[in-house]
Amino acid sequence: MTSYDALLLVSFGGPNGPDEVLPFLQNITEGKNIPPQRLESVAKHYEHFGGVSPIVAENAAILSATRAELDRRGNTTPIYFGCLHAPPFLDDVIATIGENKKVQLFCLSAYSSYASCGKYVESIRAAKAKVAPTLIIDKVPPYSYRDGFLDPLVRSTAKALAAFDSSQQQKAELLFTAHSLPIAQTKKSPYVPEVKLAASEIVDRLEEQVGRSFKWKLAWQSRSGSPKVPWLEPSIKETLAQHAWEESPAPLVIVPVGFVCENMETAWDLDVEARQQCEELGIPMQRARTGALDAQFASMIADILVEEEIGSDTCSNCELRCK
């Protein structure tokens, strides 16, 4: 049985209706001097989906599946859920948990970087200092190397591959994507090596499963901010354009290895923009789903909760200094 009094799942968050879109975007960009026109442009992406981010339903499903898995194991540890940029906000959730408890923090973000790890720690620390200073919170380190993260993506990729006809399946290649970040930021964490390692591991497991080798590439998506600041490249748009120049370009399965949950950046950047580009370029394309709704993901969370110690050694080559 776990030594923790509670489990806290934390997500980036997303709007749950049209009225929440602009407040959500304003929360994300607070203090960054983003022009209102830019926010209105991004808001139109949400309007395309009725003002609701896919991450909202995914979060609810993950919370429910994790609770069910713990109950199945006879583990009554309570679970709380909060978001960085949308209700329920961390201040409110941590205040609800209360003082003098030991909590294990699991972020729905699998990699090491300021955006995917450090920001979560920073926000939790600020909320705790404000509403529950005596609360002890231990964060689960990035977990992109765990089977519970990788195997669901292997199954999702295999399912997307099977959506091609038999001829296309034999020719298909894999295009992994992850969120682009400023290069200066990535020098302070093992984000890029972690993403590459996860993609490589998924390829190895898929090859063993289907019995053939795959060519694969890694591209970066969803960059934002000043064009004067260098970000990780190549972009997915550049990669697809280059792929189209190859003789008889192979069908592609796009695998969002950098994301735990479906969100607006998978729904818009991949399912709308990348799909449209592939159609224009004549590239057959299927898209693998993220893996958090796979039962093994909830099982992984339950496994982590009962581990004797959090594996802080996985953070040893990271300069974020979360602890």
C-alpha positions in Angstrom: 0.0 0.0 0.0 1.2 3.5 -0.8 2.6 5.8 1.9 0.9 8.8 0.3 -2.3 10.3 1.5 -3.5 11.3 -2.0 -2.6 11.3 -5.7 -2.8 14.5 -7.6 -3.1 14.4 -11.4 -2.3 17.6 -13.1 -3.0 18.5 -16.7 -2.3 21.5 -19.0 -6.0 22.0 -19.2 -8.3 23.2 -22.0 -11.6 25.1 -22.6 -14.9 23.2 -22.2 -17.0 25.6 -24.2 -16.8 28.7 -26.4 -17.0 31.1 -23.5 -13.9 29.6 -22.0 -11.6 29.8 -25.0 -10.3 33.4 -24.8 -9.9 33.3 -21.0 -7.9 30.0 -21.4 -5.7 31.5 -24.1 -5.2 34.7 -22.0 -4.2 32.6 -19.0 -1.6 30.7 -21.1 -0.1 33.9 -22.6 -0.3 36.1 -19.5 2.7 38.5 -19.3 4.0 37.5 -22.8 2.6 40.6 -24.7 0.8 38.5 -27.3 -1.3 40.7 -29.6 -5.1 40.2 -29.2 -5.3 39.5 -33.0 -3.0 36.4 -32.4 -5.3 35.1 -29.7 -8.3 35.6 -31.8 -6.6 33.7 -34.6 -5.9 30.7 -32.3 -9.4 30.9 -30.9 -10.7 30.0 -34.3 -9.0 26.6 -34.1 -11.1 25.9 -31.0 -14.2 27.2 -32.8 -13.7 24.5 -35.4 -14.3 22.0 -32.6 -17.2 23.8 -30.9 -14.9 25.6 -28.5 -14.0 22.4 -26.6 -10.5 21.0 -26.4 -10.2 17.2 -26.8 -8.0 17.2 -23.6 -11.1 17.9 -21.4 -12.8 14.5 -22.2 -9.4 12.7 -22.1 -8.6 14.1 -18.7 -12.0 12.9 -17.4 -11.4 9.5 -18.9 -7.9 9.2 -17.4 -9.2 10.2 -14.0 -12.0 7.6 -14.1 -9.8 4.8 -15.4 -7.1 5.5 -12.7 -9.8 5.4 -10.0 -11.2 2.2 -11.4 -7.7 0.6 -11.5 -7.0 1.6 -7.9 -10.3 0.3 -6.8 -9.7 -3.0 -8.6 -6.5 -3.3 -6.5 -8.2 -2.5 -3.3 -6.4 0.8 -3.0 -8.6 3.6 -1.6 -6.1 6.4 -2.0 -8.1 9.5 -3.0 -7.4 11.2 -6.4 -7.5 14.9 -7.0 -7.3 16.6 -10.4 -6.2 20.1 -11.3 -5.0 22.1 -14.4 -2.4 24.8 -15.1 -4.6 26.9 -17.3 -8.2 25.9 -16.9 -10.6 24.9 -14.1 -10.2 23.2 -11.7 -7.2 25.5 -11.0 -4.3 24.3 -8.8 -5.0 26.8 -6.0 -8.5 25.5 -5.5 -7.5 21.8 -5.7 -4.6 22.1 -3.3 -6.7 24.0 -0.8 -9.2 21.2 -1.0 -6.6 18.6 -0.2 -5.6 20.6 2.8 -2.5 20.8 5.1 -0.2 18.2 6.7 -0.6 15.5 4.0 1.8 13.8 1.7 0.8 13.8 -1.9 2.2 12.2 -5.0 2.0 14.4 -8.1 1.5 12.8 -11.5 1.7 15.2 -14.5 0.0 14.4 -17.8 3.2 15.3 -19.5 5.9 12.7 -20.0 9.1 14.6 -20.9 11.8 16.8 -19.3 11.7 20.4 -20.2 10.6 23.6 -18.6 7.3 23.6 -20.6 6.6 19.9 -19.9 7.9 19.5 -16.4 9.5 22.6 -14.8 6.4 24.8 -15.4 4.2 22.2 -13.6 6.6 22.1 -10.6 6.8 25.9 -10.5 3.0 26.2 -10.6 2.5 23.6 -7.9 5.1 25.3 -5.6 3.3 28.6 -6.0 -0.1 27.2 -5.3 1.2 25.2 -2.3 2.9 28.3 -0.8 -0.3 30.3 -1.1 -2.9 27.9 0.2 -1.2 24.9 1.9 2.4 25.4 3.0 2.7 22.3 5.0 1.5 20.0 2.3 4.3 17.7 1.0 4.2 17.0 -2.7 6.5 14.5 -4.5 6.5 14.7 -8.2 6.8 11.6 -10.4 9.7 12.2 -12.7 9.2 12.2 -16.5 8.1 8.7 -17.6 8.5 8.6 -21.4 10.7 5.5 -21.0 8.0 3.4 -19.2 6.1 0.6 -20.9 2.8 2.2 -19.8 3.6 5.2 -22.0 5.3 3.4 -24.9 3.2 0.3 -25.4 -0.1 2.2 -25.9 1.6 4.2 -28.6 2.8 1.0 -30.3 -0.7 -0.3 -30.4 -2.1 3.0 -31.6 0.5 3.1 -34.4 -0.2 -0.5 -35.4 -3.9 0.4 -35.6 -3.3 3.4 -37.8 -1.0 1.3 -40.0 -3.8 -1.2 -40.4 -6.1 1.5 -41.7 -4.1 1.5 -45.0 -4.8 -1.0 -47.7 -2.4 -3.9 -47.8 -0.1 -2.4 -50.4 0.2 0.9 -48.5 0.9 -1.0 -45.3 4.0 -2.6 -46.8 5.3 0.8 -48.0 4.3 3.0 -45.0 6.9 5.0 -43.0 6.5 6.6 -39.6 6.6 10.3 -38.9 6.9 11.1 -35.2 6.0 14.5 -33.9 6.6 16.4 -30.6 6.1 20.0 -29.5 8.8 22.3 -30.7 10.6 24.4 -28.1 13.1 27.2 -28.1 16.5 25.7 -28.6 18.0 27.6 -25.6 15.4 25.9 -23.4 16.1 22.4 -24.6 19.8 22.8 -23.8 18.8 22.8 -20.1 17.1 19.4 -20.1 17.2 16.0 -21.9 14.0 16.7 -23.8 15.3 16.0 -27.3 17.2 12.8 -26.4 14.1 11.6 -24.5 11.8 12.2 -27.5 14.2 10.5 -29.9 14.6 7.5 -27.5 10.9 7.1 -27.1 10.4 7.2 -30.9 13.2 4.7 -31.5 11.8 2.3 -28.9 8.3 2.5 -30.4 9.8 1.6 -33.8 11.7 -1.4 -32.3 8.6 -2.7 -30.6 6.4 -2.2 -33.7 8.9 -3.9 -36.0 8.9 -6.9 -33.7 5.1 -6.9 -33.6 4.5 -6.7 -37.4 7.6 -8.4 -38.6 9.1 -5.8 -40.9 11.4 -2.8 -40.6 10.3 0.9 -40.9 11.9 4.0 -42.1 11.1 6.9 -39.7 11.6 10.6 -39.1 11.1 13.0 -36.3 9.6 16.5 -36.8 8.6 19.3 -34.5 5.2 20.9 -34.4 3.2 23.7 -32.9 5.9 26.3 -32.5 4.9 29.8 -31.4 6.5 33.0 -30.3 8.9 35.4 -32.0 10.3 34.1 -35.4 13.6 35.7 -34.3 14.0 33.0 -31.6 15.4 29.7 -32.9 13.2 26.7 -32.2 13.6 23.0 -32.8 13.5 22.0 -36.4 12.6 20.6 -38.9 8.9 21.5 -38.6 6.3 19.0 -39.6 5.3 21.3 -42.6 8.9 21.3 -43.8 9.2 17.6 -43.3 6.0 16.8 -45.2 7.1 19.1 -48.1 10.5 17.4 -48.3 8.9 13.9 -48.1 6.7 14.8 -51.1 9.8 15.4 -53.2 10.9 11.8 -52.8 10.3 9.5 -55.7 6.9 7.8 -55.1 6.6 9.2 -51.5 5.6 6.5 -49.1 2.4 6.6 -47.1 2.9 8.0 -43.6 1.6 7.2 -40.2 2.0 10.3 -38.1 2.7 9.5 -34.4 2.4 12.3 -31.8 5.0 10.8 -29.5 5.5 14.0 -27.7 2.0 14.2 -26.3 0.2 12.2 -23.5 -3.3 13.3 -24.4 -5.3 14.4 -27.4 -5.4 18.2 -27.4 -5.9 21.1 -29.7 -2.3 20.7 -31.1 -3.0 17.1 -32.2 -6.5 17.9 -33.3 -5.7 21.1 -35.3 -2.1 20.9 -36.2 -2.2 17.2 -37.2 -5.8 16.2 -38.0 -6.6 19.5 -39.9 -3.4 21.2 -41.1 -1.1 18.2 -41.6 -3.9 16.1 -43.2 -4.7 19.0 -45.6 -1.1 19.3 -46.5 -0.8 15.6 -47.1 -3.8 15.7 -49.3 -2.4 18.6 -51.3 0.9 16.8 -51.7 -0.6 13.4 -52.6 0.8 11.7 -49.5 -1.4 8.9 -48.0 -1.7 9.6 -44.3 -3.0 8.0 -41.2 -2.7 9.4 -37.7 -2.0 7.4 -34.6 -3.8 8.5 -31.5 -2.1 9.3 -28.2 -2.0 6.5 -25.6 -3.5 7.9 -22.4 -6.9 6.2 -22.8 -5.2 2.8 -23.2 -5.9 0.7 -20.0 -2.1 0.2 -19.6 -1.6 3.9 -19.0 -4.0 3.9 -15.9 -2.3 0.7 -14.8 1.1 2.5 -15.0 -0.2 5.3 -12.8 -1.4 2.8 -10.2 1.9 1.0 -10.3 3.8 4.3 -9.8 1.6 5.2 -6.8 2.7 2.1 -4.9 6.4 2.2 -5.7 8.5 2.5 -2.6 10.6 5.5 -3.9 10.2 7.9 -6.7 13.0 7.2 -9.2 14.8 10.6 -9.0 17.8 9.2 -10.9 15.8 9.7 -14.1 16.2 13.4 -13.5 20.0 13.3 -12.9 20.9 14.8 -16.2 18.4 17.6 -16.1 19.1 21.2 -15.0 15.5 22.1 -14.1 16.2 21.3 -10.4 12.6 20.4 -9.7 13.3 18.9 -6.3 
